[in-house]
Amino acid sequence: MLERRFQISLLKPHLNAKCGFIACLLLSVFSTSSFAINPNEIREDTEAKLPKEIVWPEREFPDSKKTSDGFNTGERFQFRGQWGIFRKVAEIVISTEDPNHSNPSLLEVKTEARTTGLIKAVFPLMLKGYTLLDSTEGRILENRVTDEGQSNEKETITRFNFETGKMNHVDKLRPEKNQIKDLPYAAPLDYSSAILQIRGWKLEKGSIYPLFISSNGRFYLIEMEAKGTETITTQFGKIKAFRVEPVSAYPQSKIFREGGKMAVWVSADDRRIPLRLDVKTSIGTASMRLEAFTLNDIPILAQSSSN
């Protein structure tokens, strides 16, 4: 018991950072177990040191009106987080709602991630994210993250002003991390919104799209490439899906690495359902597997739990 408490105390600082592409959240979830896990291997990127001055490369982003098909009101995707032989250590839900604004292009993206099972008993984590998204422009206007678990160690809000070209990040619990930054590109997304935007891409083999990610007051430019289609086994049966992988990340990122370290699968049909996300580490593969989803107000559940 003393060893378990010692491990958790070492890992808690890494859990405080907002997690990347939800998979990083899962990695933090996994790190709370008392199994042989090296926290340095799964440390979240936002804890790593970045250069003081970053020279961002010139990058042309695709027309947002042609990539907005992934942003739709009233959708819900529920994922099971698993790692190795542990089939369910977390539940992650990404949903979209009409925020009741006069601007019809605005969309509310909500993310909830909680630990389950044995992991929950050891570390009851409950993160909630709220993002206000401009679906027409393909960028977020505001992002809030709170930790509603027992630790209550997370409460941040990030706002983007495109007239001034500034990001204002406020950490209410750690004001020393507050910062105002210049936006190198006028197309920021959080990780959940990025998953949704991938659905709107024209995923032809070899096509490459940039993602400009804002995470916990830091920026990442990720190049994602469609590697082609393959048939994967899901809880909804065997489905033909596009496999999308990062081919570069700037600054360097532990999550978005080329060479099969991370991949996203999106159904190769008109629905473009996000089916699965894998992140390989030296201690195993962290994975998000779709369990249920709602499109056009029609809920669809998995056929079985064998996957």
Protein Blocks (a to p, Z undefined) as FASTA:
>chain_A
ZZmmmmmmmmmmmmmpccehhlmmmmmmmmmpcbdcdfklmgcfklpccdfbdcdddddd
ddfklmmmmpcghiacdddddehjblblbdcddddddehiablkbccdddddddehjllm
mmccdddddddddfknopafbdcdddfbfnopaccdddddfknopacdddfklmmlgccd
ddfbfcbccfklmmmmmmmpccdehiacdddddeehiacddddddebjcddddfebpcdd
dddddfbdcdddfklcghhlaccdddfbfkopafbdcdddfkbccddddfbdceehiacd
dfblkZZ
